[in-house]
């Protein structure tokens, strides 16, 4: 008799033939769910690149102007931390230096949010368990998320490259810039899918991924601030910390000058390694579980969980913790490098007369450096608040809010629980940054005065963050299905217009629309605190509009 064929050898090919065709439908499903958010990201990135490509040549048209600007940037670590690595006075190189690091950070957040949204969030909603019970299995949906994220990153790079070409920049340099952004997005896509395996909730995964993005930005900034300038002061070679950051790898391509794509291989290799780790973890764990398991709950709820506000805080505090850690890192960087900035300026003959003539001397330079970095901390605090506010929309879409509102909990109280959690996020991120900066400034002369300046710089970021938190609340109340994409899009637009409006040569009326344009600059000779009064007042008014809106509409599942 002939022995029967072993079924195990035929099962794998049959499974593969049945599972692979499901990849395309899952890609279409992800595209459908991101049909609003992804175009907003792509359009925002392209518009920023186009405006920068038009404004920089118009603002610095002569070679002498560009050389003076680059020499000032090379000698000013705070500018290097916010902008990047200068590589010459040409218009194209100046543009790449001015915008790449911040565009790369935006693409990194886009990729991590996308990865978590289509992996861990799907498990929380219970959809992954249903799909895993089909022939698609558990790994194919993860691969579909990775493939969709790669396509999104390539689309972001292509949108920026096309915008730069339309603005009249060198096509090869534009292509290298787009490739650098795409590679950065792919690298952080790997960060996002691994974070989704490590953390039990999408909030925790987003918080962890955001902390990694912040760390990568800080490493790139530290490498640029400690870089070695050329003899003529027209270029700079970043120090070793930038090699630890995917954003630094993209910057090392030095688009429009060297056009060297070799560093991008590091980003691709990192992405491949992280995706392999995510696939391994996905195949070995139970659906709904995570590597870092949540602690077992107590038999009876504590006093914090006796109300809806405590529940909202309990669900969202891991994400706020991630943002606070990032703020702490920025604060430590601002405080510890303040004296280094002054020492570098004292060693540069170009700035010696500036230091002598500047009111406040060394202290004024440190205060200006600290205020510059705290403008980024303000953006982090605002992002933490918006993420907390949008949690309300996610709870509504998943049907959880419907169950809670069937009790005695009112709609206004339910909405404002998340407003309060967002406010707590703002305060904690700013407090962490202030604590870090104060610790770093202890070795400075007149440390008490410097710490007072840090406290003022932290308080100055609060009004704009409050206003954008209230805007997000209004969007959740009035436009629930569009609220997530619009909230993040408005934050990105506010950052670009408010913090880069001068560089982009935007009209004043447009700059005035950004709350960040009205943030008090505490290092200035005369601080204008008017924005600290009218922005909170407007935030209260918008919160009232949100309260009226949430009472009058039906739940949008």
N, C-alpha and C positions, 0 to 999 in steps of 0.2 A: 504494500500500500504506500501511496505517496503521502508524505507528511504534510499537513495543512500549513499554508503560509502563515508566518508570524504576523499578527495584526499590527504590532508595534511599528514595524518598518513601513507600513502603508499609511499609518495615521498621520505622521508629520506632513508628507506631501499633500494629503487630502486637506489637512487643516490649512496649510499655506495657500493652496489654490482657492479655498473658500474664504479665507480671511483677507487676502490682498485686495479683492474687489471692493471690500468695505472701506478701504482707505479713502477713495474719492468721495463717497457720500459724507464721511466724517469731515473731510476738508471743506466741503460745501456747507456743512452745518456750522463749522467754526467761522467761515466767512460770513454767513448769514447773521450770526450772533454779533459779529464785529462790524457790521455794515455801516454803523454810525461812528464808532470810536476810532477805528483804524483810519478812515479817510480824514478825520479831524487831525490825527497825529501827522499824517503824511502832508496834508495841506499846510499845517502850521510850520513844519520843518522846511518845506519848500519856500514858503513866503519869507521866513527868516533869512534863508540863504539868498533869495532874490533881492530882498531889501539891502542886505549887507553887501552883496555884489555891486549894487548900484551906488550905495552911499559912500563906501570907503574910497573909491577912486575920486568921487566928487569932493569929499572932505579933505583928502590929502593928495591933491593933484600933483604937487611938485616933489621932486626927489629930495630937496632940502627938508621939506615938511616931514616926509616919511622917515628920513634918516634921524631927524630930531626926535620924532615919536619913538622910534625903535630904541634909540640910545637911552631915552628916559625909561622905557619899559625894562630894558636889560638891567638898569640900575635900581629898579624898584621891585623888590620881591612881592609886594602885595599885588601889583599888576600881573606879574608872572603867575601867581597863584590863581588869579581869576581868569586869565586869558590863555596862557600856554607858553610855548617855546618859540621866541622870535628867530627867524631864519633869513634875515635880510630885509632891505627897504623896498623891494618891489611891491607893487600894488597887490598882486595875487598872494604873495607870501604874507603880507600884512593882514590880508583878509583871513587866511587860514589860521594865523596866530590869534586873531581876535575872536574867532567864533567856534573853532573846532571842538575845544574841550567842553563847552556848554552844549553844543549840539550832540556830542557823543553821550553826555550824561542824560539828555532827554531821550535819545534812542535806547539807552540802557534801561531807563524806567519803562519805556514802552514795551520792551521785550520781556522784562520780568513780570509786569502786570499781565501781559498776554499769557505767559506760561502758567502763572498761578490761576488765572481765570478759567483756562481750559483744562486744568488738571485737578488741583486740589479743590477748587470751588465746585467742580462737577461731582466730585466725591461727596462733598458736603450736601449737595442737593439730591443725592441718591441716583443721579443719572448714570454714573459710571458703573454702578452695580448692575443696572439693567443691560447696559451695553456689554459688560463683561460676561453676562450669561449667554450672549449670542456667539456666533462663530467668530466674531471679531476678537474675542478674548480680552485680555487686560493690557497687553503691550501695544497692540495696534492703535488704540486711541491715543496713547502717549506719543507714538511715532507720528500720528497725524498732527498732534499739537506741535511737535518739533518741526515738522515740515512746513506747517502754516507759519510758525514763527520765523523760519528761515526766509520764506517768501515775503513776509512783512518787513524783515530787516533789509532784504534786497530792494524792496519797493521804496523804503525810506532812503537808502543810498542812491537809488536811481532818481528819486524826486529831487534830492539836493543837487546831484550832479547836473541834472537837466536845468535846474534853476540857475546854477552858476554859469552854465554855457549860455543861457538866454541873457544873463547879465553881462556877457562879453568876456568872460575869463577864459584862460587857456583850457581847451578841451581835455588834454591829457591830465593836467592837474585837477580839473573838475572830476574826472573819472576816478582818479586816485582818492580824492576826498570822499566821493560817494562809496567807494570800496572800503575805505577805512571805517566809515560810519556803519556800513552793512556788517563788517567783521566784528565791530564792537557790539552791535546788536545781537549777533549770533552767539558771541561769547557770553553775554549776560542772559541770553535765552537759556543756556545751560545752567547758569546760576539759578534762574527761576524754576526750572523743572526739578533741580535737586532740592531747593528750598521747599517745594511742594511735597517732596517725599519725606523731608525731615520733620516738618511741622504738622500738627494735627488740624489746624484751621487755615483757611485762606488768609485771614488777618495776620496770623503768626508768620505764614510763609511770605506775605508781602512785606511785613516788617523786617524779617531776616534779609530778604533780597534787597530792600532799600538800604539797610545798613551796609551790605556789601558794596552797593553802588557808591554810597557815601565814602566808604573806606578807599575804594578805587580812585575816587576824585581827590581825596586827601593825599594819597600816595603820589598821584600825578602832580598835585600842587606842590608838595614838599620837594619832589624831584626838580621841578622847574625853579622853585625859589632858591634851591641850593645849587643850581647849575653853574657851569663855567662859561663866562662871557669870552667872546673873541677879542683880539687885540684892538680892533677898531670899534668895539661896542655895538656892532650891527647884527650880531647873532649870538646864540647861546646854546650850549649843549647841556641837556638836562642831566641831573645826577642819577645815581643808581635806583632810588625809590621809584622813579617813573617806570622802570622795567618790571615792577611788580604789579602794574595796573594795566588792564586791557585798554583803558582810555589812553594811557601812555604809549601802548603799542601802536594804536592808530595814529597818534601824534608823531611817532617816530618815522612814519612814511614820508614826512616832510614834503607834502604835496606842493606843487608849483615850483619847487627848487630841485630836490633830489628825485622825487617821484619813485621812492623805493618801497615796493609792496612786500618785501620780505618779512618785516615784523608782523604782518597780518597772519602769517602762518602760525604764530603763537596763539592768536585768538581762535583760529580754526581748530588747532590741536586741543586747546582748553575746552572748546565747545564739544568736540568729539568725546573727550574724556568724561566731561560732566554728564553728557547724554547717556554714555555707557553706564555710568554709575546710577543714573536715574532708572534706566531700564532694568538693571540688576536689582535695585531696591524694589521696583514695582512688581517684579516677578516673584519676589520672595516674601512680601508682606501681605497681610489681609486687606481687603478693600475697606476703606474707612479708617484704617490704622495709620501709624506714622512711626518713624524711627524714634523720635523723641515723644514718648507717650505722655499724655496728660496724667497728672496725679489723680489718684482715686479720690473721689469726693467724700465729704464727711456724711455720716448718716443723716444729719439734719443740717439744713441750710444755715449759714451764719447770718449775722444781722445785716451784712451788706446785701445779701440776696433776698431780703424781705420786700424789696421794692423794685420797680422797673428800672430805675436809674442804676442801682447796684448791679442788676443783670446786664445792662448795656455796658457798664464799665468792666465787668468780669469777662465779657465776650471780646472786648476790644483792647484790653490793656497790653497783650503781647506786642501788637503792632505799634502802639505808642512807645513801648519800651525800646523797640528797634529804632524809631525816629529819635528818641532821647539819647540813645547811645551814639548815633551819628552826630547829633548836636554837641555831645560831650567831646567827641573827637575834634570837631571844628573848633570848639572853645579851647581845648588844650593846644591845638596848633596855633591859634591866634595869640594865646598868652605866652607860649614858649618861644615863638619866633619874633616877638616884638623887639627885644633887645638886639637880636641878630640883624634885623632890618636896619636899625640905627647904626650898628657897627659897619655894615656893608656900605651904607651911605657915607659914613665918616671916612672910609677908606677910598671913596671915589671923589676926585677933585671937582667933578662937575657939581656935586651936591653939597660941598662944604660951605659955600656961600649961602645956599638955601637954608642949611641948618642954623647958621649964624643969624640970618635975618628973620627966621620964622619965630613968631611969638610962641613961647612954650618950649622951643628947642626939641630935645630928645623926647620929652613927654608928648608933645604934639604929634610927632611922627608915629609913636607907638599908638596913640589914640586913633589916628587916622587909619593905621593898619588894622587895628581891632574893629573899628566901625565898618571897614570894607568887608571883612570876613563875616561880620554879624549881619550884613545884608543878605548873605547866603543862608545864614542860620534862620533868618526871618522867612525865607522861602521854604526851608525844611519844616518849620513850625506850621506854616500855612498848609503844606501838603499833609502833615499829620492830622490837622483839623478837618480838612476836606475828606480824607479817607474815613475818619470817624463818622462824619455826617452822611457819607454815601453808604455806610453800613445800614442805615435806616432803609434806604432804597432796596438794598440786597435782601434785607429781612422781609420787606413787603413783596418783592418779586417771588421769593421762595414760599410765600404763604404763611410764614411764621408770625408776621405782624397781624394777620387776620385772626389767628388764634389768640394772640395777646389782647387784641382790641375787643374780642368777644367777652372779655371780663369787664371789670369796672374801670379798667384803664382807659382814659380818654385819649383822643387823637393828638391833641395839642401837647399833653404831657409826654406821650410817646415820642413825638418828634423832638421836643425840647430836651429829652433825656440825651439824645445824641448830640444836640447842640452843646450841652454841658460837658459831655465827654470830649467833644472837639475842643472846647475852651480849655479843659484840663490838659489836653495834648499840647496846645500852644504853650501854656504856662510851664509844663514839665520840660519840653524841648528847650525853651529859652532859659529855664533855670539850670538845666544841665550844661548848656553852653556857657552861661555866666560862671558857674562853678568851675568848669574846666579852664576858662580864661583866667579867672582869679588865681587858681592854683599855679598856672604857668607864669603869672606876673609877679609872684612873690619875690623873685630875685631882682626885679627892676628897682631902680631908684624911685623914691616917692611912691612906693607900692600902693599906699592908701589912695592917693589921687588917681592912679591908674585903675584901681578896682572900682572907684566911684564912676569913672568913665565907662567901664565895662557894664556896670549896672544900668547906666543911662542908655548905652547902646542896645542892651537887651530889651529894656522897656520901650525903646523907640520902635521896635519891630511889632509890638502888640497890636496897634490900631489897624494896620493893613491886614494882618492875619484875621482879626475879628471881622473886618468888613467882608473879606472873601469867604469866611465861614458862613456868614449870613446870606451871601449870594448863593452858596451851595444849598442852604436850607430852603431858600425860595425856589430854586430849581427842583428840589425834591418834592416840594409842596405843589407846585404848579405844572411842571413838566417832568413827571416822574420817569417816563421811559427814555427821555433824552438827558436826564440829570447827570449821569455818570460821565458821558462823553463831553457834555458842555462844561461841567465843573472843572475837569482836568484841562480842557482846551482854554478856558478863561484864565486859569492859573498860568499856563504856559504863555499865553498872550500878555498877561500882566507882567510877567517876569521880563519878557523880551522888550516890551514897550517901556517899562519903568526903569530897568537896569541897563538896557542897551540902546535906549532911544537916542542918546547923544551920538553914539558910534554910528547908528543907522541913519542919522540926520533926519529923524522923523519930525513932522510938524508938532509944535508945542501943544496944540489942542488934543492931538492924539496921545501925547505923553501924559497929559493931565488926566486921561481916563484910567490910568493904572494907579491903583492904591500905592504901589511901591514908589511912585514918583513923589509922593507926599510924605514918605517916611522921614522923620527928623534926622538930620545928619549931625550927630552929637559932637563930632570932631571939628565942626565949622566954628569960626570966630563968633558968629551970632546964630544960635540954634532957633529954627522956626518950628515951634511946637503946635502950630495951628492945626496941622493934620491930626495930632493926637487928640483933638477935641471933636472935630466934625466927623471924622471917620467912625469912631464909636457911636456917635449919635445916629449916623446913617445906618450903621449896623443894627441898632435897636429898632429903627423904623422898618428895615427889611425883615427883621425877625417877626415883627407884628404882621407884616404882609404874609409871611410864611404861615403864621398861626391861623390867619383867616383862610388862606388857601387850603390848608390841610383839613379844615373843618368842612369845606364845601365840596370836596371831590370824593369820588368813589375810590376804593383801593384798586391799584393797577397791578394785577398779578402777572 
